[in-house]
Amino acid sequence: MPKRILAVVVAAATTLTLSVLAAPGSSAAGPITSSISFTSGTTAQIGSYNWLSVAIGTSDGSTRPSGGVQFFNTGGQLIGTASTSASGTAGATASIPWVPTEERTYSFTATFISDNAAVSGSSTSVPITIQATPNGRVVSIAAMQMYQGIPTTLVATVYPSTLQGSVAFSVNELKYGTGPSVPIVNGTASQTFIPTGRGWQQFIVSFTATNAPGVQGAASQWVNVLPPLGTDDISLSPTPTTLANGQSVAFIATTTAGAAATLTAAGGCTLAGDTLTATTGSGTCTITGTSPSTGGYLGTTETWPVTLTPGRQTATISAPASGKLKVGRTVTLSTSSQRTNAGQRIDWKVTKGTKVCSVKTKSGTSRLTMNASGRCVVRGTAPAVAGEWLAYSVGRTYRAK
């Protein structure tokens, strides 16, 4: 019966289980020595079948090695075996499939078992390390859907993230950007690109490592650049149209593209966040909103004029609330420091009941005295400020028995 190696491959998402039957007389130490080395690449794609491959040669260069190869993981566990296949004039190869399941570095060793008593077996001198990556390469590129005239960000990622170096981006094999290369920081690099044309375009990234001599790679992605979806629109809710001096209004700004709009205000008003406050009582305040080109929409600038009107003067006063006061009692209506928000003093007068009460003002402080029983009506006023503030007026009614 012919000598043979039986290999059974059971592939799953996470493991490969293989069994081997070594041929009789294998591993005998013959006068001809063999050597085995990995020919696999140093990267593999996660979730896909990849190949662990070795090449075997003999010391005399003419005797072809034959037999089987055992493959082991970094823990020394057998993960599969394969029979040798002839290669070249006097060489041989062997391969098994494997499926990496996570983004990390895998290590493997291999042992050649000869079925020829004249040829000795051999093992790999050093393990091979293979980095599993999403695309099976040392670098990948991510380019989102693009629209003509709208900035987008190209992102390059290297594997493993400990690699240092730089990447160069290009589109349709023509380099663009601020310089020939972009440094890798924490495993990534990015560059902003504004497509000027439409249709399918190829975006390419090439990587060269500085802390791993000889490590380099490239990746590409095709993107169909579409026409812009339109011009962005900015909305204010509510939209202020008039505002009195000193008055504030809070609004929410939204955009069709979903990006935040930049708001500014000019004229007799100030803007803090989304809150607008009038600082004068005449003229116009103009709100300006600017949105960037993003989300498929071209950026825009919009303005909203706000008419400014005189504000209502207010003041904090000492006058008691309207009600009953005893005859002979004197109360303070306002002090010299109690002025309107326009900075004006308040002038008090008796409008009804001049025989019942009287008001005296000294050094800016006004006091009311109840002189007799009856009804007393007083009013405090401050004049309007043209184009800024409306006149101020406040009243009190007191009764005494």
C-alpha positions, 0 to 999 in steps of 0.5 A, a space after each residue: 500500500 502506498 505511503 500517505 498522509 491523511 489530512 482532515 480539515 474542519 474549519 470553523 469561525 474560530 478554530 481549525 482541527 486537523 489530524 495526521 497519520 505519519 508515514 512509516 519510517 518517517 523522521 529517520 535521520 538520514 545523511 541528507 539534511 532538510 530545511 523548512 521555512 515559512 513562505 506565508 505573508 506577514 498579514 492575514 484577513 480576519 474571518 477569511 481563509 488564509 494559508 500557512 505555507 512552508 517550503 522544504 529543501 535538502 542539503 544536496 540540492 537534488 533529492 526532493 523531500 517528501 512526507 508531511 508537515 505539522 503546524 503548531 500555534 504559539 502554545 505548541 498545539 498541533 493545528 494541522 498537517 499537510 502532505 508535501 507537494 513537489 516544487 521546482 527541480 528538487 523542492 517541496 511545499 506544504 500548506 494548511 488553511 486557517 481563519 484568524 478571528 480577532 485583530 492580533 498577532 499570531 505565531 506559528 512553527 512547523 515541523 517536516 516529517 520525512 518519509 524517506 529514510 535518506 532524508 532527515 526531518 527538520 523544524 523551523 528555526 524561528 516562529 513566523 508572526 502574522 498580524 491579522 487585520 480587517 483587510 489582510 494588509 498592514 494598512 487600510 483606508 476608510 473613505 465615506 460617501 463623497 459629494 462634489 465640492 463637500 469636504 470629507 475625511 480620509 482615514 488610514 489605519 495601520 496594524 498593529 497600532 504600535 507601528 510608526 511612520 507616515 502615509 501618503 494619500 492619492 486619488 486616481 494615482 495623483 497625490 494631493 494634500 498639504 504635503 507628501 506624507 501624513 504622520 501616523 499617530 496612535 495607529 491612524 492618520 487622516 486628511 481632508 479632501 474636497 472632490 471636484 469631479 463626479 463619478 467613480 474615483 479610486 482613493 489610495 493610501 501607501 504606508 512606510 514604517 519607520 520603527 519596523 524596517 521593510 514594513 510597508 503596504 498600500 490599500 485602496 477604495 473606490 468611491 462614487 462621488 455624487 452631486 451635492 444634495 443641495 444647499 444647506 438651510 438654517 432655521 431659528 426657532 423661534 425666529 426673533 423679529 422685534 426685541 425691546 432694549 434689555 430684553 432677551 430671547 433664547 432660540 434653537 438653530 438647526 440645519 438641514 445637514 445636521 451640522 452645528 451652525 455658527 451664529 454671530 450678531 451685529 448692531 445693538 445686540 449681543 449673542 451668548 450661545 443661542 440667547 440674543 439680548 438687545 442693548 439699544 432701543 432703536 435701529 436693527 440687530 442682525 443675526 448671521 448664521 453660517 453652516 459648513 459644507 457637510 452631510 452632502 449639502 453645500 454650506 450657506 450663510 443666512 441673516 435675520 434682521 431684528 427690529 429694536 424698540 425702546 425697552 421698559 424701565 424697571 426699578 426696585 423701590 422701598 414703597 410699601 404695597 398699597 394698603 392701610 397706613 396709620 395717620 401720622 406714619 411716614 414711609 420711604 417711597 424710594 431712596 437716592 440710590 434706587 434708580 431705574 435700569 436706565 439710571 434715572 431717579 424716580 419723582 414722586 407726587 400725590 395725585 389724589 388726597 393732597 389733604 390726606 398725605 404729602 410727599 417730601 423729597 430730600 437729597 434724592 430720597 422721597 418719603 410719604 406722610 399720612 396726615 389725616 384719614 382718607 384715601 391717598 394716591 401717589 405715583 412715581 415717574 421717570 422720563 423716557 429716554 428717546 430711542 432707548 427707554 419708555 417712560 417709567 411709572 409706578 403707583 400706590 394707593 393708601 388708606 388711613 383712618 
